Amino acid sequence: MIIIFLLLCCVLLSIQVVQDVRLRNHVRELFVEKLVFSAKSISVNLEVTLQRDEETMCAGLGAAKRYIDMMVQQMYMPEHVFRYNILWKQYDFAYEVLADGYMSTSYVQMNLTEMLDRLIDTGEITAEDFEYLNQTKLAMDEFRQSLTKEDGSLRKEAIHTDYFSECFRCLKKRIYR
């Protein structure tokens, strides 16, 4: 009787562990998919802005700013999330990717806000601004391509901590150039 009870407990425990792993992987997938969507949307709208068409430039920059706002919001994690870290259960990932990611995406957000305000006020963007927008677009393209296959679906390794961290490190380097 005791052996049957222990076997039953082991089976139930293994089922729970498998469900926890599946749930965690699903949460990781959603997190990465949302970042990829934001990166693609930022890139597309920066492409519109870089065409320098006066009618669409302001709209493209405004839409890119809205998507970077979404990315910043996704990267913002309250203290309790860092403590329990439901996504990867690794403190170094939470600190390096989420905290640094929040800082670097906030930096882009600040720059795009400043450019959009200047564009609305004066109607002009400088050549230096266009270079920054181009570099940001290329960084977002590179980030998205490193996490997705040619058909647009997520790479299997995109939800793995080490691979995702390396992709985000590359994005951060490109953003701060």
VMD Tcl script that builds the backbone (N, CA, C; Angstrom):
set m [mol new atoms 531]
animate dup $m
set s [atomselect $m all]
$s set {name element resname resid chain x y z} {
  {N N MET 1 A 0.822 -1.200 0.000}
  {CA C MET 1 A 0.000 0.000 0.000}
  {C C MET 1 A 0.867 1.266 0.000}
  {N N ILE 2 A 1.908 1.253 0.814}
  {CA C ILE 2 A 2.804 2.409 0.893}
  {C C ILE 2 A 3.530 2.603 -0.436}
  {N N ILE 3 A 3.926 1.508 -1.059}
  {CA C ILE 3 A 4.620 1.590 -2.340}
  {C C ILE 3 A 3.701 2.180 -3.405}
  {N N ILE 4 A 2.459 1.760 -3.431}
  {CA C ILE 4 A 1.490 2.302 -4.385}
  {C C ILE 4 A 1.286 3.794 -4.138}
  {N N PHE 5 A 1.181 4.161 -2.897}
  {CA C PHE 5 A 1.011 5.575 -2.545}
  {C C PHE 5 A 2.226 6.395 -2.993}
  {N N LEU 6 A 3.430 5.889 -2.767}
  {CA C LEU 6 A 4.650 6.582 -3.192}
  {C C LEU 6 A 4.730 6.687 -4.712}
  {N N LEU 7 A 4.359 5.625 -5.405}
  {CA C LEU 7 A 4.339 5.659 -6.869}
  {C C LEU 7 A 3.341 6.691 -7.384}
  {N N LEU 8 A 2.186 6.730 -6.779}
  {CA C LEU 8 A 1.171 7.707 -7.160}
  {C C LEU 8 A 1.680 9.128 -6.926}
  {N N CYS 9 A 2.321 9.350 -5.812}
  {CA C CYS 9 A 2.892 10.676 -5.511}
  {C C CYS 9 A 3.956 11.059 -6.538}
  {N N CYS 10 A 4.800 10.108 -6.906}
  {CA C CYS 10 A 5.838 10.368 -7.907}
  {C C CYS 10 A 5.234 10.720 -9.261}
  {N N VAL 11 A 4.211 9.987 -9.660}
  {CA C VAL 11 A 3.543 10.259 -10.934}
  {C C VAL 11 A 2.909 11.647 -10.920}
  {N N LEU 12 A 2.201 11.971 -9.862}
  {CA C LEU 12 A 1.567 13.290 -9.763}
  {C C LEU 12 A 2.596 14.412 -9.739}
  {N N LEU 13 A 3.688 14.196 -9.050}
  {CA C LEU 13 A 4.749 15.197 -8.992}
  {C C LEU 13 A 5.386 15.401 -10.362}
  {N N SER 14 A 5.621 14.325 -11.091}
  {CA C SER 14 A 6.218 14.456 -12.422}
  {C C SER 14 A 5.263 15.156 -13.386}
  {N N ILE 15 A 3.980 14.896 -13.263}
  {CA C ILE 15 A 2.992 15.594 -14.092}
  {C C ILE 15 A 3.024 17.087 -13.793}
  {N N GLN 16 A 3.111 17.453 -12.534}
  {CA C GLN 16 A 3.162 18.861 -12.140}
  {C C GLN 16 A 4.422 19.540 -12.677}
  {N N VAL 17 A 5.550 18.855 -12.609}
  {CA C VAL 17 A 6.813 19.407 -13.104}
  {C C VAL 17 A 6.729 19.648 -14.608}
  {N N VAL 18 A 6.195 18.693 -15.340}
  {CA C VAL 18 A 6.050 18.839 -16.793}
  {C C VAL 18 A 5.136 20.020 -17.116}
  {N N GLN 19 A 4.044 20.161 -16.394}
  {CA C GLN 19 A 3.130 21.281 -16.633}
  {C C GLN 19 A 3.802 22.612 -16.314}
  {N N ASP 20 A 4.601 22.663 -15.256}
  {CA C ASP 20 A 5.320 23.889 -14.912}
  {C C ASP 20 A 6.306 24.280 -16.009}
  {N N VAL 21 A 7.015 23.303 -16.541}
  {CA C VAL 21 A 7.977 23.567 -17.615}
  {C C VAL 21 A 7.251 24.059 -18.859}
  {N N ARG 22 A 6.153 23.423 -19.205}
  {CA C ARG 22 A 5.372 23.859 -20.371}
  {C C ARG 22 A 4.852 25.279 -20.191}
  {N N LEU 23 A 4.340 25.585 -19.014}
  {CA C LEU 23 A 3.833 26.924 -18.741}
  {C C LEU 23 A 4.954 27.951 -18.830}
  {N N ARG 24 A 6.088 27.654 -18.229}
  {CA C ARG 24 A 7.219 28.582 -18.270}
  {C C ARG 24 A 7.685 28.802 -19.709}
  {N N ASN 25 A 7.773 27.740 -20.505}
  {CA C ASN 25 A 8.166 27.877 -21.906}
  {C C ASN 25 A 7.146 28.690 -22.688}
  {N N HIS 26 A 5.865 28.500 -22.396}
  {CA C HIS 26 A 4.822 29.277 -23.065}
  {C C HIS 26 A 4.949 30.763 -22.713}
  {N N VAL 27 A 5.208 31.062 -21.451}
  {CA C VAL 27 A 5.389 32.456 -21.031}
  {C C VAL 27 A 6.613 33.053 -21.717}
  {N N ARG 28 A 7.686 32.284 -21.803}
  {CA C ARG 28 A 8.893 32.762 -22.494}
  {C C ARG 28 A 8.588 33.059 -23.956}
  {N N GLU 29 A 7.881 32.134 -24.614}
  {CA C GLU 29 A 7.530 32.330 -26.020}
  {C C GLU 29 A 6.729 33.604 -26.215}
  {N N LEU 30 A 5.720 33.816 -25.388}
  {CA C LEU 30 A 4.909 35.029 -25.513}
  {C C LEU 30 A 5.749 36.281 -25.299}
  {N N PHE 31 A 6.627 36.251 -24.314}
  {CA C PHE 31 A 7.504 37.383 -24.026}
  {C C PHE 31 A 8.380 37.709 -25.234}
  {N N VAL 32 A 9.026 36.696 -25.792}
  {CA C VAL 32 A 9.920 36.899 -26.930}
  {C C VAL 32 A 9.122 37.299 -28.170}
  {N N GLU 33 A 7.967 36.683 -28.396}
  {CA C GLU 33 A 7.138 37.040 -29.552}
  {C C GLU 33 A 6.709 38.500 -29.505}
  {N N LYS 34 A 6.346 38.989 -28.318}
  {CA C LYS 34 A 5.947 40.392 -28.197}
  {C C LYS 34 A 7.120 41.324 -28.482}
  {N N LEU 35 A 8.321 40.955 -28.031}
  {CA C LEU 35 A 9.499 41.772 -28.326}
  {C C LEU 35 A 9.804 41.769 -29.818}
  {N N VAL 36 A 9.687 40.608 -30.455}
  {CA C VAL 36 A 9.925 40.506 -31.895}
  {C C VAL 36 A 8.901 41.346 -32.654}
  {N N PHE 37 A 7.638 41.287 -32.252}
  {CA C PHE 37 A 6.595 42.093 -32.886}
  {C C PHE 37 A 6.906 43.585 -32.751}
  {N N SER 38 A 7.292 44.009 -31.563}
  {CA C SER 38 A 7.626 45.421 -31.356}
  {C C SER 38 A 8.824 45.825 -32.204}
  {N N ALA 39 A 9.857 44.983 -32.242}
  {CA C ALA 39 A 11.055 45.292 -33.035}
  {C C ALA 39 A 10.712 45.408 -34.519}
  {N N LYS 40 A 9.871 44.501 -35.018}
  {CA C LYS 40 A 9.473 44.550 -36.431}
  {C C LYS 40 A 8.648 45.804 -36.714}
  {N N SER 41 A 7.741 46.137 -35.819}
  {CA C SER 41 A 6.898 47.317 -36.005}
  {C C SER 41 A 7.721 48.598 -35.960}
  {N N ILE 42 A 8.686 48.656 -35.056}
  {CA C ILE 42 A 9.576 49.825 -34.986}
  {C C ILE 42 A 10.340 49.951 -36.291}
  {N N SER 43 A 10.889 48.847 -36.767}
  {CA C SER 43 A 11.665 48.848 -37.999}
  {C C SER 43 A 10.838 49.311 -39.200}
  {N N VAL 44 A 9.638 48.777 -39.334}
  {CA C VAL 44 A 8.769 49.146 -40.459}
  {C C VAL 44 A 8.444 50.635 -40.424}
  {N N ASN 45 A 8.131 51.148 -39.252}
  {CA C ASN 45 A 7.774 52.562 -39.155}
  {C C ASN 45 A 8.983 53.478 -39.300}
  {N N LEU 46 A 10.151 53.031 -38.883}
  {CA C LEU 46 A 11.355 53.828 -39.125}
  {C C LEU 46 A 11.691 53.845 -40.612}
  {N N GLU 47 A 11.404 52.750 -41.301}
  {CA C GLU 47 A 11.599 52.706 -42.755}
  {C C GLU 47 A 10.736 53.768 -43.435}
  {N N VAL 48 A 9.496 53.908 -42.979}
  {CA C VAL 48 A 8.603 54.947 -43.513}
  {C C VAL 48 A 9.193 56.328 -43.240}
  {N N THR 49 A 9.703 56.535 -42.049}
  {CA C THR 49 A 10.299 57.821 -41.676}
  {C C THR 49 A 11.532 58.109 -42.521}
  {N N LEU 50 A 12.348 57.105 -42.767}
  {CA C LEU 50 A 13.596 57.288 -43.512}
  {C C LEU 50 A 13.372 57.582 -44.992}
  {N N GLN 51 A 12.162 57.390 -45.482}
  {CA C GLN 51 A 11.863 57.727 -46.874}
  {C C GLN 51 A 11.798 59.236 -47.079}
  {N N ARG 52 A 11.740 59.982 -45.985}
  {CA C ARG 52 A 11.777 61.453 -45.968}
  {C C ARG 52 A 10.619 62.096 -46.727}
  {N N ASP 53 A 9.511 61.399 -46.782}
  {CA C ASP 53 A 8.301 61.967 -47.365}
  {C C ASP 53 A 7.619 62.776 -46.267}
  {N N GLU 54 A 7.434 64.061 -46.501}
  {CA C GLU 54 A 6.910 64.944 -45.454}
  {C C GLU 54 A 5.539 64.513 -44.941}
  {N N GLU 55 A 4.732 63.903 -45.792}
  {CA C GLU 55 A 3.389 63.491 -45.384}
  {C C GLU 55 A 3.409 62.295 -44.429}
  {N N THR 56 A 4.360 61.408 -44.607}
  {CA C THR 56 A 4.378 60.188 -43.790}
  {C C THR 56 A 5.477 60.167 -42.727}
  {N N MET 57 A 6.405 61.114 -42.798}
  {CA C MET 57 A 7.537 61.102 -41.872}
  {C C MET 57 A 7.088 61.216 -40.418}
  {N N CYS 58 A 6.208 62.143 -40.141}
  {CA C CYS 58 A 5.731 62.359 -38.773}
  {C C CYS 58 A 4.920 61.147 -38.294}
  {N N ALA 59 A 4.093 60.605 -39.168}
  {CA C ALA 59 A 3.288 59.434 -38.794}
  {C C ALA 59 A 4.180 58.222 -38.535}
  {N N GLY 60 A 5.180 58.024 -39.381}
  {CA C GLY 60 A 6.098 56.898 -39.199}
  {C C GLY 60 A 6.880 56.999 -37.905}
  {N N LEU 61 A 7.381 58.196 -37.608}
  {CA C LEU 61 A 8.140 58.395 -36.375}
  {C C LEU 61 A 7.234 58.259 -35.153}
  {N N GLY 62 A 6.014 58.774 -35.259}
  {CA C GLY 62 A 5.061 58.647 -34.151}
  {C C GLY 62 A 4.692 57.199 -33.878}
  {N N ALA 63 A 4.489 56.424 -34.939}
  {CA C ALA 63 A 4.159 55.003 -34.762}
  {C C ALA 63 A 5.351 54.233 -34.199}
  {N N ALA 64 A 6.557 54.545 -34.677}
  {CA C ALA 64 A 7.759 53.889 -34.136}
  {C C ALA 64 A 7.907 54.197 -32.655}
  {N N LYS 65 A 7.611 55.436 -32.273}
  {CA C LYS 65 A 7.695 55.822 -30.866}
  {C C LYS 65 A 6.668 55.048 -30.040}
  {N N ARG 66 A 5.491 54.861 -30.578}
  {CA C ARG 66 A 4.461 54.118 -29.848}
  {C C ARG 66 A 4.892 52.659 -29.631}
  {N N TYR 67 A 5.518 52.054 -30.639}
  {CA C TYR 67 A 5.974 50.668 -30.481}
  {C C TYR 67 A 7.170 50.560 -29.543}
  {N N ILE 68 A 8.045 51.569 -29.527}
  {CA C ILE 68 A 9.143 51.528 -28.555}
  {C C ILE 68 A 8.575 51.716 -27.153}
  {N N ASP 69 A 7.492 52.496 -27.033}
  {CA C ASP 69 A 6.813 52.619 -25.733}
  {C C ASP 69 A 6.327 51.248 -25.252}
  {N N MET 70 A 5.764 50.463 -26.184}
  {CA C MET 70 A 5.294 49.117 -25.837}
  {C C MET 70 A 6.457 48.230 -25.400}
  {N N MET 71 A 7.580 48.352 -26.106}
  {CA C MET 71 A 8.745 47.542 -25.778}
  {C C MET 71 A 9.292 47.918 -24.400}
  {N N VAL 72 A 9.346 49.217 -24.115}
  {CA C VAL 72 A 9.817 49.679 -22.805}
  {C C VAL 72 A 8.896 49.159 -21.713}
  {N N GLN 73 A 7.602 49.238 -21.942}
  {CA C GLN 73 A 6.638 48.761 -20.949}
  {C C GLN 73 A 6.792 47.262 -20.703}
  {N N GLN 74 A 7.057 46.516 -21.766}
  {CA C GLN 74 A 7.245 45.078 -21.599}
  {C C GLN 74 A 8.522 44.781 -20.818}
  {N N MET 75 A 9.556 45.592 -21.012}
  {CA C MET 75 A 10.823 45.361 -20.319}
  {C C MET 75 A 10.777 45.807 -18.862}
  {N N TYR 76 A 9.829 46.677 -18.524}
  {CA C TYR 76 A 9.742 47.141 -17.142}
  {C C TYR 76 A 9.194 46.018 -16.276}
  {N N MET 77 A 9.956 45.644 -15.298}
  {CA C MET 77 A 9.531 44.585 -14.386}
  {C C MET 77 A 9.602 45.115 -12.961}
  {N N PRO 78 A 8.503 45.085 -12.244}
  {CA C PRO 78 A 8.528 45.525 -10.844}
  {C C PRO 78 A 9.451 44.640 -10.001}
  {N N GLU 79 A 9.812 45.130 -8.853}
  {CA C GLU 79 A 10.756 44.430 -7.974}
  {C C GLU 79 A 10.318 43.008 -7.643}
  {N N HIS 80 A 9.025 42.802 -7.402}
  {CA C HIS 80 A 8.594 41.444 -7.036}
  {C C HIS 80 A 8.797 40.454 -8.176}
  {N N VAL 81 A 8.759 40.934 -9.410}
  {CA C VAL 81 A 9.000 40.040 -10.539}
  {C C VAL 81 A 10.479 39.650 -10.579}
  {N N PHE 82 A 11.355 40.619 -10.284}
  {CA C PHE 82 A 12.769 40.275 -10.219}
  {C C PHE 82 A 13.019 39.249 -9.125}
  {N N ARG 83 A 12.345 39.423 -7.999}
  {CA C ARG 83 A 12.562 38.517 -6.872}
  {C C ARG 83 A 12.150 37.089 -7.227}
  {N N TYR 84 A 11.001 36.942 -7.836}
  {CA C TYR 84 A 10.501 35.596 -8.145}
  {C C TYR 84 A 10.842 35.155 -9.563}
  {N N ASN 85 A 11.090 36.115 -10.410}
  {CA C ASN 85 A 11.493 35.883 -11.799}
  {C C ASN 85 A 10.759 34.708 -12.446}
  {N N ILE 86 A 9.501 34.941 -12.740}
  {CA C ILE 86 A 8.660 33.885 -13.294}
  {C C ILE 86 A 9.055 33.478 -14.704}
  {N N LEU 87 A 9.821 34.309 -15.406}
  {CA C LEU 87 A 10.132 33.970 -16.786}
  {C C LEU 87 A 11.255 32.945 -16.900}
  {N N TRP 88 A 12.388 33.233 -16.294}
  {CA C TRP 88 A 13.535 32.350 -16.474}
  {C C TRP 88 A 14.088 31.788 -15.168}
  {N N LYS 89 A 13.613 32.274 -14.050}
  {CA C LYS 89 A 14.064 31.822 -12.731}
  {C C LYS 89 A 15.582 31.911 -12.587}
  {N N GLN 90 A 16.163 32.938 -13.185}
  {CA C GLN 90 A 17.598 33.177 -13.052}
  {C C GLN 90 A 17.806 34.659 -12.816}
  {N N TYR 91 A 18.430 34.998 -11.717}
  {CA C TYR 91 A 18.608 36.401 -11.364}
  {C C TYR 91 A 19.490 37.119 -12.375}
  {N N ASP 92 A 20.562 36.457 -12.845}
  {CA C ASP 92 A 21.459 37.132 -13.781}
  {C C ASP 92 A 20.738 37.498 -15.066}
  {N N PHE 93 A 19.818 36.657 -15.518}
  {CA C PHE 93 A 19.037 37.000 -16.701}
  {C C PHE 93 A 18.157 38.209 -16.419}
  {N N ALA 94 A 17.504 38.189 -15.280}
  {CA C ALA 94 A 16.621 39.303 -14.925}
  {C C ALA 94 A 17.396 40.601 -14.866}
  {N N TYR 95 A 18.559 40.566 -14.272}
  {CA C TYR 95 A 19.332 41.796 -14.148}
  {C C TYR 95 A 19.888 42.226 -15.497}
  {N N GLU 96 A 20.562 41.304 -16.172}
  {CA C GLU 96 A 21.257 41.678 -17.394}
  {C C GLU 96 A 20.314 42.036 -18.530}
  {N N VAL 97 A 19.340 41.213 -18.778}
  {CA C VAL 97 A 18.476 41.440 -19.930}
  {C C VAL 97 A 17.329 42.387 -19.605}
  {N N LEU 98 A 16.604 42.122 -18.540}
  {CA C LEU 98 A 15.429 42.942 -18.275}
  {C C LEU 98 A 15.795 44.334 -17.776}
  {N N ALA 99 A 16.692 44.432 -16.817}
  {CA C ALA 99 A 17.063 45.751 -16.297}
  {C C ALA 99 A 17.829 46.545 -17.343}
  {N N ASP 100 A 18.845 45.925 -17.961}
  {CA C ASP 100 A 19.585 46.620 -19.011}
  {C C ASP 100 A 18.699 46.875 -20.229}
  {N N GLY 101 A 17.815 45.929 -20.515}
  {CA C GLY 101 A 16.894 46.111 -21.636}
  {C C GLY 101 A 15.967 47.284 -21.412}
  {N N TYR 102 A 15.506 47.424 -20.196}
  {CA C TYR 102 A 14.659 48.566 -19.863}
  {C C TYR 102 A 15.427 49.866 -20.054}
  {N N MET 103 A 16.675 49.898 -19.603}
  {CA C MET 103 A 17.488 51.115 -19.732}
  {C C MET 103 A 17.759 51.443 -21.202}
  {N N SER 104 A 18.134 50.445 -21.990}
  {CA C SER 104 A 18.481 50.719 -23.380}
  {C C SER 104 A 17.253 51.058 -24.222}
  {N N THR 105 A 16.135 50.381 -23.994}
  {CA C THR 105 A 14.935 50.735 -24.755}
  {C C THR 105 A 14.389 52.092 -24.302}
  {N N SER 106 A 14.576 52.435 -23.042}
  {CA C SER 106 A 14.180 53.769 -22.567}
  {C C SER 106 A 15.020 54.849 -23.229}
  {N N TYR 107 A 16.285 54.541 -23.478}
  {CA C TYR 107 A 17.186 55.476 -24.169}
  {C C TYR 107 A 16.671 55.749 -25.584}
  {N N VAL 108 A 16.291 54.696 -26.291}
  {CA C VAL 108 A 15.737 54.864 -27.638}
  {C C VAL 108 A 14.421 55.625 -27.558}
  {N N GLN 109 A 13.594 55.292 -26.598}
  {CA C GLN 109 A 12.316 55.980 -26.404}
  {C C GLN 109 A 12.538 57.482 -26.205}
  {N N MET 110 A 13.504 57.833 -25.375}
  {CA C MET 110 A 13.809 59.239 -25.116}
  {C C MET 110 A 14.255 59.943 -26.401}
  {N N ASN 111 A 15.124 59.294 -27.175}
  {CA C ASN 111 A 15.603 59.898 -28.420}
  {C C ASN 111 A 14.482 60.064 -29.442}
  {N N LEU 112 A 13.634 59.055 -29.579}
  {CA C LEU 112 A 12.528 59.161 -30.535}
  {C C LEU 112 A 11.521 60.225 -30.107}
  {N N THR 113 A 11.275 60.336 -28.816}
  {CA C THR 113 A 10.367 61.369 -28.306}
  {C C THR 113 A 10.914 62.751 -28.618}
  {N N GLU 114 A 12.212 62.927 -28.382}
  {CA C GLU 114 A 12.856 64.213 -28.658}
  {C C GLU 114 A 12.785 64.559 -30.146}
  {N N MET 115 A 13.054 63.582 -31.011}
  {CA C MET 115 A 12.989 63.819 -32.458}
  {C C MET 115 A 11.569 64.121 -32.912}
  {N N LEU 116 A 10.601 63.382 -32.380}
  {CA C LEU 116 A 9.208 63.603 -32.755}
  {C C LEU 116 A 8.753 64.991 -32.330}
  {N N ASP 117 A 9.107 65.406 -31.123}
  {CA C ASP 117 A 8.752 66.751 -30.661}
  {C C ASP 117 A 9.376 67.814 -31.554}
  {N N ARG 118 A 10.642 67.607 -31.921}
  {CA C ARG 118 A 11.325 68.566 -32.792}
  {C C ARG 118 A 10.688 68.579 -34.180}
  {N N LEU 119 A 10.310 67.413 -34.682}
  {CA C LEU 119 A 9.667 67.324 -35.992}
  {C C LEU 119 A 8.323 68.041 -35.976}
  {N N ILE 120 A 7.567 67.879 -34.912}
  {CA C ILE 120 A 6.266 68.542 -34.803}
  {C C ILE 120 A 6.445 70.052 -34.675}
  {N N ASP 121 A 7.422 70.477 -33.866}
  {CA C ASP 121 A 7.637 71.910 -33.635}
  {C C ASP 121 A 8.246 72.623 -34.833}
  {N N THR 122 A 9.307 72.056 -35.413}
  {CA C THR 122 A 10.033 72.753 -36.476}
  {C C THR 122 A 9.797 72.166 -37.854}
  {N N GLY 123 A 9.307 70.935 -37.907}
  {CA C GLY 123 A 9.078 70.295 -39.195}
  {C C GLY 123 A 10.334 69.706 -39.812}
  {N N GLU 124 A 11.430 69.640 -39.038}
  {CA C GLU 124 A 12.689 69.148 -39.589}
  {C C GLU 124 A 13.348 68.119 -38.675}
  {N N ILE 125 A 14.097 67.250 -39.317}
  {CA C ILE 125 A 14.960 66.305 -38.615}
  {C C ILE 125 A 16.350 66.469 -39.220}
  {N N THR 126 A 17.373 66.476 -38.390}
  {CA C THR 126 A 18.744 66.681 -38.868}
  {C C THR 126 A 19.288 65.409 -39.522}
  {N N ALA 127 A 20.394 65.580 -40.248}
  {CA C ALA 127 A 21.057 64.430 -40.870}
  {C C ALA 127 A 21.547 63.454 -39.801}
  {N N GLU 128 A 21.983 63.980 -38.677}
  {CA C GLU 128 A 22.420 63.135 -37.559}
  {C C GLU 128 A 21.252 62.299 -37.024}
  {N N ASP 129 A 20.069 62.912 -36.980}
  {CA C ASP 129 A 18.873 62.185 -36.542}
  {C C ASP 129 A 18.540 61.051 -37.502}
  {N N PHE 130 A 18.643 61.337 -38.810}
  {CA C PHE 130 A 18.362 60.294 -39.796}
  {C C PHE 130 A 19.358 59.142 -39.672}
  {N N GLU 131 A 20.613 59.464 -39.386}
  {CA C GLU 131 A 21.619 58.414 -39.192}
  {C C GLU 131 A 21.270 57.563 -37.970}
  {N N TYR 132 A 20.842 58.216 -36.891}
  {CA C TYR 132 A 20.439 57.489 -35.683}
  {C C TYR 132 A 19.223 56.601 -35.970}
  {N N LEU 133 A 18.248 57.139 -36.694}
  {CA C LEU 133 A 17.058 56.353 -37.035}
  {C C LEU 133 A 17.430 55.146 -37.888}
  {N N ASN 134 A 18.338 55.339 -38.827}
  {CA C ASN 134 A 18.786 54.241 -39.675}
  {C C ASN 134 A 19.495 53.167 -38.846}
  {N N GLN 135 A 20.382 53.571 -37.940}
  {CA C GLN 135 A 21.085 52.612 -37.084}
  {C C GLN 135 A 20.109 51.869 -36.165}
  {N N THR 136 A 19.120 52.583 -35.657}
  {CA C THR 136 A 18.115 51.950 -34.798}
  {C C THR 136 A 17.294 50.942 -35.592}
  {N N LYS 137 A 16.922 51.308 -36.812}
  {CA C LYS 137 A 16.179 50.389 -37.680}
  {C C LYS 137 A 16.996 49.129 -37.950}
  {N N LEU 138 A 18.268 49.305 -38.284}
  {CA C LEU 138 A 19.132 48.152 -38.547}
  {C C LEU 138 A 19.291 47.272 -37.302}
  {N N ALA 139 A 19.387 47.901 -36.136}
  {CA C ALA 139 A 19.507 47.148 -34.879}
  {C C ALA 139 A 18.249 46.324 -34.624}
  {N N MET 140 A 17.086 46.920 -34.862}
  {CA C MET 140 A 15.829 46.195 -34.651}
  {C C MET 140 A 15.688 45.048 -35.653}
  {N N ASP 141 A 16.104 45.282 -36.900}
  {CA C ASP 141 A 16.065 44.217 -37.909}
  {C C ASP 141 A 16.967 43.052 -37.511}
  {N N GLU 142 A 18.173 43.386 -37.082}
  {CA C GLU 142 A 19.132 42.355 -36.682}
  {C C GLU 142 A 18.609 41.557 -35.479}
  {N N PHE 143 A 18.024 42.252 -34.516}
  {CA C PHE 143 A 17.467 41.605 -33.331}
  {C C PHE 143 A 16.346 40.645 -33.727}
  {N N ARG 144 A 15.441 41.130 -34.554}
  {CA C ARG 144 A 14.311 40.301 -34.989}
  {C C ARG 144 A 14.802 39.085 -35.772}
  {N N GLN 145 A 15.736 39.289 -36.687}
  {CA C GLN 145 A 16.237 38.186 -37.506}
  {C C GLN 145 A 16.996 37.146 -36.689}
  {N N SER 146 A 17.647 37.595 -35.611}
  {CA C SER 146 A 18.381 36.636 -34.783}
  {C C SER 146 A 17.440 35.742 -33.977}
  {N N LEU 147 A 16.206 36.189 -33.763}
  {CA C LEU 147 A 15.253 35.419 -32.965}
  {C C LEU 147 A 14.240 34.637 -33.794}
  {N N THR 148 A 14.167 34.923 -35.098}
  {CA C THR 148 A 13.158 34.266 -35.931}
  {C C THR 148 A 13.793 33.519 -37.099}
  {N N LYS 149 A 13.025 32.573 -37.625}
  {CA C LYS 149 A 13.427 31.855 -38.832}
  {C C LYS 149 A 13.034 32.703 -40.036}
  {N N GLU 150 A 13.354 32.219 -41.225}
  {CA C GLU 150 A 13.014 32.954 -42.441}
  {C C GLU 150 A 11.511 33.107 -42.623}
  {N N ASP 151 A 10.730 32.146 -42.131}
  {CA C ASP 151 A 9.278 32.219 -42.273}
  {C C ASP 151 A 8.619 33.108 -41.217}
  {N N GLY 152 A 9.414 33.673 -40.308}
  {CA C GLY 152 A 8.881 34.584 -39.296}
  {C C GLY 152 A 8.560 33.935 -37.966}
  {N N SER 153 A 8.609 32.610 -37.911}
  {CA C SER 153 A 8.336 31.935 -36.638}
  {C C SER 153 A 9.572 32.003 -35.737}
  {N N LEU 154 A 9.339 31.850 -34.439}
  {CA C LEU 154 A 10.442 31.910 -33.482}
  {C C LEU 154 A 11.389 30.735 -33.670}
  {N N ARG 155 A 12.676 31.026 -33.530}
  {CA C ARG 155 A 13.658 29.946 -33.494}
  {C C ARG 155 A 13.458 29.165 -32.204}
  {N N LYS 156 A 13.762 27.903 -32.244}
  {CA C LYS 156 A 13.612 27.057 -31.063}
  {C C LYS 156 A 14.472 27.578 -29.912}
  {N N GLU 157 A 15.682 28.045 -30.224}
  {CA C GLU 157 A 16.607 28.516 -29.196}
  {C C GLU 157 A 16.295 29.926 -28.698}
  {N N ALA 158 A 15.332 30.601 -29.313}
  {CA C ALA 158 A 15.011 31.983 -28.924}
  {C C ALA 158 A 14.511 32.093 -27.492}
  {N N ILE 159 A 13.941 31.022 -26.966}
  {CA C ILE 159 A 13.441 31.088 -25.590}
  {C C ILE 159 A 14.470 30.604 -24.571}
  {N N HIS 160 A 15.638 30.188 -25.053}
  {CA C HIS 160 A 16.695 29.760 -24.138}
  {C C HIS 160 A 17.446 30.985 -23.622}
  {N N THR 161 A 17.710 30.994 -22.352}
  {CA C THR 161 A 18.290 32.147 -21.673}
  {C C THR 161 A 19.574 32.633 -22.328}
  {N N ASP 162 A 20.521 31.742 -22.566}
  {CA C ASP 162 A 21.816 32.154 -23.103}
  {C C ASP 162 A 21.681 32.767 -24.494}
  {N N TYR 163 A 20.921 32.125 -25.359}
  {CA C TYR 163 A 20.760 32.622 -26.723}
  {C C TYR 163 A 20.045 33.968 -26.732}
  {N N PHE 164 A 18.949 34.056 -25.990}
  {CA C PHE 164 A 18.206 35.312 -25.950}
  {C C PHE 164 A 19.066 36.428 -25.364}
  {N N SER 165 A 19.816 36.129 -24.318}
  {CA C SER 165 A 20.687 37.132 -23.698}
  {C C SER 165 A 21.710 37.649 -24.697}
  {N N GLU 166 A 22.285 36.750 -25.493}
  {CA C GLU 166 A 23.280 37.167 -26.487}
  {C C GLU 166 A 22.636 38.041 -27.568}
  {N N CYS 167 A 21.455 37.678 -28.019}
  {CA C CYS 167 A 20.742 38.493 -29.016}
  {C C CYS 167 A 20.456 39.886 -28.463}
  {N N PHE 168 A 20.043 39.936 -27.204}
  {CA C PHE 168 A 19.723 41.232 -26.617}
  {C C PHE 168 A 20.983 42.046 -26.369}
  {N N ARG 169 A 22.101 41.390 -26.031}
  {CA C ARG 169 A 23.376 42.098 -25.873}
  {C C ARG 169 A 23.774 42.772 -27.185}
  {N N CYS 170 A 23.585 42.066 -28.283}
  {CA C CYS 170 A 23.899 42.636 -29.604}
  {C C CYS 170 A 23.011 43.840 -29.899}
  {N N LEU 171 A 21.731 43.746 -29.572}
  {CA C LEU 171 A 20.819 44.881 -29.765}
  {C C LEU 171 A 21.286 46.074 -28.945}
  {N N LYS 172 A 21.645 45.821 -27.713}
  {CA C LYS 172 A 22.074 46.897 -26.819}
  {C C LYS 172 A 23.330 47.586 -27.358}
  {N N LYS 173 A 24.284 46.806 -27.871}
  {CA C LYS 173 A 25.508 47.390 -28.445}
  {C C LYS 173 A 25.170 48.291 -29.627}
  {N N ARG 174 A 24.257 47.819 -30.476}
  {CA C ARG 174 A 23.887 48.608 -31.663}
  {C C ARG 174 A 23.145 49.879 -31.276}
  {N N ILE 175 A 22.327 49.802 -30.249}
  {CA C ILE 175 A 21.550 50.965 -29.824}
  {C C ILE 175 A 22.449 52.060 -29.276}
  {N N TYR 176 A 23.473 51.676 -28.528}
  {CA C TYR 176 A 24.332 52.659 -27.866}
  {C C TYR 176 A 25.508 53.130 -28.709}
  {N N ARG 177 A 25.580 52.785 -29.962}
  {CA C ARG 177 A 26.693 53.241 -30.815}
  {C C ARG 177 A 26.747 54.727 -30.904}
}
mol reanalyze $m
mol bondsrecalc $m
mol representation Tube
mol addrep $m
